Amino acid sequence: QVQLVESGGGLVQAGGSLRLSCTAPGRNFDFYTMGWYRQAPGKQRVLVASTTYIGNANCAASVRGRFTVSRDNAKNMLSLEMKSLIPDETAVYYCNTNPGTYYNWGQGTQDTVSR
């Protein structure tokens, strides 16, 4: 089983930026499309961005133009660059395959956007 590890979260003021990373130590993402998900307090986990193996990226409408998802297959790393963050985007961010979540969920990384 692939175990995912997310990092890069933190506390940022509204309008600020964060860059998240996701790896699978000792494994690779294979040819799966990989996605970033987030779960805000009291809400369901939702997909915010995804990228295919060859780098075709897609972002949810609410983050389009502010979030950029990318992957480095040689380094087995998935990234999410987030700009102009808003308080409502405070959440735990996770990575996994998409569609369908075939890997074990990691611990996620907490992003807190203050007003």
Backbone as CSV, one residue per row, in Angstrom:
resi,resn,N_x,N_y,N_z,CA_x,CA_y,CA_z,C_x,C_y,C_z
1,GLN,0.823,-1.185,0.000,0.000,0.000,0.000,0.870,1.253,0.000
2,VAL,0.447,2.217,-0.784,1.170,3.477,-0.857,0.712,4.365,0.284
3,GLN,1.663,4.882,1.040,1.374,5.825,2.111,1.782,7.212,1.670
4,LEU,0.870,8.129,1.745,1.117,9.485,1.283,1.543,10.386,2.436
5,VAL,2.409,11.336,2.124,2.892,12.286,3.128,2.758,13.684,2.569
6,GLU,1.961,14.501,3.223,1.768,15.888,2.811,2.545,16.820,3.734
7,SER,2.993,17.935,3.187,3.725,18.915,3.979,3.563,20.292,3.377
8,GLY,3.990,21.293,4.120,3.996,22.650,3.606,2.915,23.553,4.144
9,GLY,2.024,23.014,4.952,0.962,23.840,5.494,1.478,24.799,6.556
10,GLY,0.576,25.648,6.991,0.956,26.609,8.022,-0.087,27.672,8.205
11,LEU,0.302,28.711,8.916,-0.577,29.839,9.189,-0.189,30.995,8.277
12,VAL,-1.177,31.548,7.601,-0.919,32.648,6.679,-2.074,33.631,6.773
13,GLN,-1.781,34.890,6.525,-2.836,35.899,6.518,-3.611,35.839,5.210
14,ALA,-4.827,36.319,5.264,-5.631,36.385,4.054,-4.862,37.141,2.970
15,GLY,-4.902,36.585,1.779,-4.150,37.163,0.678,-2.770,36.575,0.506
16,GLY,-2.367,35.768,1.461,-1.046,35.164,1.428,-0.980,33.920,0.565
17,SER,0.192,33.286,0.578,0.457,32.134,-0.273,1.055,30.994,0.537
18,LEU,0.830,29.804,0.043,1.444,28.601,0.596,1.743,27.645,-0.545
19,ARG,2.742,26.814,-0.331,3.062,25.776,-1.308,3.089,24.439,-0.584
20,LEU,2.266,23.530,-1.047,2.155,22.214,-0.435,2.876,21.180,-1.283
21,SER,3.349,20.142,-0.597,4.009,19.047,-1.292,3.437,17.720,-0.823
22,CYS,3.496,16.756,-1.702,3.003,15.410,-1.405,3.984,14.408,-1.993
23,THR,4.385,13.454,-1.190,5.253,12.392,-1.668,4.730,11.041,-1.166
24,ALA,5.296,9.999,-1.701,4.994,8.634,-1.273,6.339,7.947,-1.053
25,PRO,6.904,8.078,0.130,8.245,7.560,0.386,8.413,6.098,-0.023
26,GLY,9.430,5.868,-0.835,9.719,4.504,-1.253,8.841,3.979,-2.364
27,ARG,7.897,4.787,-2.814,6.999,4.361,-3.871,6.847,5.495,-4.875
28,ASN,6.145,5.219,-5.934,5.827,6.283,-6.877,4.329,6.314,-7.114
29,PHE,3.907,7.363,-7.798,2.486,7.562,-8.032,1.977,6.741,-9.213
30,ASP,2.867,5.967,-9.837,2.479,5.214,-11.035,1.914,6.189,-12.066
31,PHE,0.943,5.772,-12.807,0.404,6.623,-13.868,-0.938,7.248,-13.476
32,TYR,-1.239,7.197,-12.197,-2.508,7.744,-11.756,-2.552,9.255,-11.887
33,THR,-3.725,9.747,-12.169,-3.970,11.163,-11.971,-3.970,11.399,-10.467
34,MET,-3.285,12.454,-10.033,-3.176,12.768,-8.611,-3.927,14.056,-8.317
35,GLY,-4.565,14.085,-7.173,-5.347,15.250,-6.814,-5.033,15.765,-5.423
36,TRP,-5.349,17.039,-5.244,-5.315,17.655,-3.917,-6.757,17.814,-3.442
37,TYR,-6.979,17.413,-2.223,-8.283,17.504,-1.597,-8.151,18.383,-0.351
38,ARG,-9.253,18.915,0.094,-9.217,19.637,1.363,-10.497,19.352,2.141
39,GLN,-10.335,19.400,3.449,-11.463,19.178,4.332,-11.482,20.284,5.371
40,ALA,-12.463,21.137,5.242,-12.639,22.228,6.197,-13.365,21.687,7.428
41,PRO,-13.246,22.367,8.553,-13.910,21.909,9.777,-15.404,21.703,9.579
42,GLY,-15.863,20.523,9.918,-17.281,20.220,9.828,-17.810,19.959,8.432
43,LYS,-16.913,19.876,7.470,-17.344,19.676,6.081,-16.718,18.430,5.492
44,GLN,-17.231,18.007,4.357,-16.692,16.828,3.684,-15.408,17.183,2.941
45,ARG,-14.622,16.181,2.711,-13.404,16.365,1.928,-13.787,16.519,0.461
46,VAL,-13.203,17.517,-0.174,-13.525,17.798,-1.578,-12.244,17.943,-2.387
47,LEU,-12.359,17.659,-3.657,-11.240,17.795,-4.582,-11.098,19.257,-4.982
48,VAL,-9.864,19.764,-4.961,-9.649,21.148,-5.394,-8.820,21.255,-6.659
49,ALA,-7.976,20.257,-6.922,-7.134,20.326,-8.109,-6.586,18.940,-8.406
50,SER,-6.280,18.700,-9.674,-5.711,17.411,-10.040,-4.819,17.578,-11.255
51,THR,-3.939,16.614,-11.451,-3.074,16.619,-12.618,-2.833,15.200,-13.075
52,THR,-2.875,15.008,-14.380,-2.598,13.700,-14.930,-1.100,13.416,-14.891
53,TYR,-0.744,12.221,-15.272,0.667,11.837,-15.270,1.480,12.743,-16.189
54,ILE,0.887,13.173,-17.289,1.631,14.002,-18.241,1.426,15.492,-17.985
55,GLY,0.762,15.827,-16.887,0.710,17.221,-16.496,-0.502,18.007,-16.939
56,ASN,-1.530,17.334,-17.387,-2.771,18.051,-17.701,-3.479,18.355,-16.382
57,ALA,-3.540,19.628,-16.052,-4.042,20.042,-14.742,-5.457,20.578,-14.835
58,ASN,-6.165,20.443,-13.745,-7.522,20.974,-13.649,-7.751,21.436,-12.216
59,CYS,-8.405,22.569,-12.080,-8.690,23.109,-10.759,-10.183,23.390,-10.628
60,ALA,-10.673,23.258,-9.410,-12.056,23.617,-9.138,-12.263,25.092,-9.448
61,ALA,-13.475,25.433,-9.825,-13.765,26.801,-10.234,-13.418,27.808,-9.135
62,SER,-13.617,27.415,-7.892,-13.404,28.343,-6.786,-11.935,28.712,-6.587
63,VAL,-11.028,27.918,-7.112,-9.604,28.185,-6.905,-8.872,28.472,-8.208
64,ARG,-9.575,28.350,-9.307,-8.934,28.539,-10.613,-8.352,29.943,-10.712
65,GLY,-7.120,30.002,-11.182,-6.436,31.279,-11.296,-5.620,31.639,-10.066
66,ARG,-5.857,30.942,-8.968,-5.112,31.194,-7.737,-4.279,29.982,-7.318
67,PHE,-4.760,28.793,-7.628,-4.050,27.563,-7.271,-3.423,26.963,-8.520
68,THR,-2.234,26.419,-8.354,-1.555,25.730,-9.434,-1.080,24.375,-8.942
69,VAL,-1.529,23.334,-9.614,-1.118,21.980,-9.251,-0.076,21.499,-10.253
70,SER,0.922,20.791,-9.765,1.963,20.273,-10.648,2.534,19.000,-10.059
71,ARG,3.244,18.271,-10.884,3.882,17.055,-10.399,5.228,16.894,-11.067
72,ASP,6.135,16.280,-10.334,7.457,15.953,-10.854,7.571,14.444,-10.740
73,ASN,7.371,13.748,-11.844,7.359,12.281,-11.799,8.729,11.714,-11.452
74,ALA,9.781,12.400,-11.874,11.133,11.918,-11.565,11.394,11.972,-10.060
75,LYS,10.847,12.984,-9.407,11.027,13.126,-7.967,9.878,12.535,-7.168
76,ASN,8.901,12.038,-7.894,7.735,11.458,-7.235,7.114,12.451,-6.269
77,MET,6.838,13.649,-6.777,6.310,14.697,-5.928,5.148,15.409,-6.606
78,LEU,4.147,15.680,-5.825,2.991,16.447,-6.247,2.984,17.752,-5.463
79,SER,2.710,18.853,-6.133,2.746,20.163,-5.476,1.448,20.919,-5.699
80,LEU,1.167,21.821,-4.784,0.039,22.727,-4.932,0.485,24.099,-4.461
81,GLU,0.526,25.026,-5.373,0.865,26.397,-5.029,-0.437,27.172,-4.901
82,MET,-0.621,27.810,-3.759,-1.860,28.503,-3.470,-1.577,29.981,-3.235
83,LYS,-2.271,30.835,-3.929,-2.101,32.280,-3.791,-3.434,32.926,-3.442
84,SER,-3.346,34.130,-2.942,-4.547,34.908,-2.591,-5.512,34.086,-1.745
85,LEU,-4.989,33.470,-0.738,-5.805,32.606,0.116,-6.831,33.408,0.904
86,ILE,-7.956,32.786,1.140,-9.035,33.406,1.905,-9.317,32.568,3.146
87,PRO,-9.880,33.177,4.181,-10.113,32.430,5.436,-10.946,31.158,5.259
88,ASP,-11.898,31.188,4.338,-12.730,30.003,4.123,-11.945,28.814,3.579
89,GLU,-10.701,29.054,3.190,-9.870,27.965,2.682,-9.026,27.332,3.786
90,THR,-9.300,27.715,5.006,-8.701,27.021,6.131,-9.204,25.581,6.141
91,ALA,-8.265,24.651,6.105,-8.648,23.242,5.976,-7.407,22.377,6.139
92,VAL,-7.655,21.092,6.238,-6.570,20.127,6.121,-6.526,19.687,4.665
93,TYR,-5.367,19.769,4.083,-5.176,19.445,2.680,-4.516,18.072,2.556
94,TYR,-5.068,17.267,1.658,-4.599,15.910,1.430,-4.325,15.707,-0.057
95,CYS,-3.530,14.700,-0.355,-3.357,14.283,-1.740,-3.796,12.824,-1.857
96,ASN,-4.179,12.440,-3.041,-4.548,11.057,-3.332,-4.830,10.951,-4.820
97,THR,-5.094,9.773,-5.272,-5.420,9.578,-6.677,-6.804,10.150,-6.971
98,ASN,-7.071,10.333,-8.241,-8.355,10.862,-8.677,-8.600,10.495,-10.125
99,PRO,-9.821,10.046,-10.466,-10.932,9.759,-9.544,-10.692,8.470,-8.783
100,GLY,-11.376,8.315,-7.718,-11.125,7.159,-6.863,-9.882,7.396,-6.044
101,THR,-9.923,7.081,-4.801,-8.779,7.298,-3.912,-8.183,5.940,-3.576
102,TYR,-7.168,5.572,-4.333,-6.633,4.220,-4.246,-5.538,4.048,-3.208
103,TYR,-4.948,5.151,-2.770,-3.875,5.063,-1.805,-4.408,5.320,-0.401
104,ASN,-3.610,4.927,0.584,-3.970,5.247,1.958,-3.871,6.746,2.169
105,TRP,-4.858,7.313,2.821,-4.807,8.738,3.111,-3.667,9.024,4.082
106,GLY,-2.978,10.126,3.831,-1.967,10.567,4.760,-2.590,11.378,5.886
107,GLN,-1.734,11.985,6.675,-2.188,12.817,7.793,-2.711,14.167,7.317
108,GLY,-2.341,14.537,6.116,-2.738,15.847,5.616,-1.857,16.934,6.200
109,THR,-2.038,18.126,5.687,-1.294,19.267,6.197,-2.287,20.400,6.450
110,GLN,-2.210,20.971,7.630,-3.166,21.986,8.054,-2.777,23.359,7.509
111,ASP,-3.697,23.965,6.809,-3.529,25.331,6.349,-4.541,26.208,7.077
112,THR,-4.063,27.253,7.706,-4.939,28.168,8.426,-4.752,29.558,7.855
113,VAL,-5.837,30.126,7.379,-5.792,31.458,6.788,-6.506,32.410,7.741
114,SER,-5.774,33.354,8.281,-6.351,34.283,9.248,-6.889,35.522,8.546
115,ARG,-7.823,36.180,9.223,-8.440,37.372,8.621,-7.558,38.594,8.827
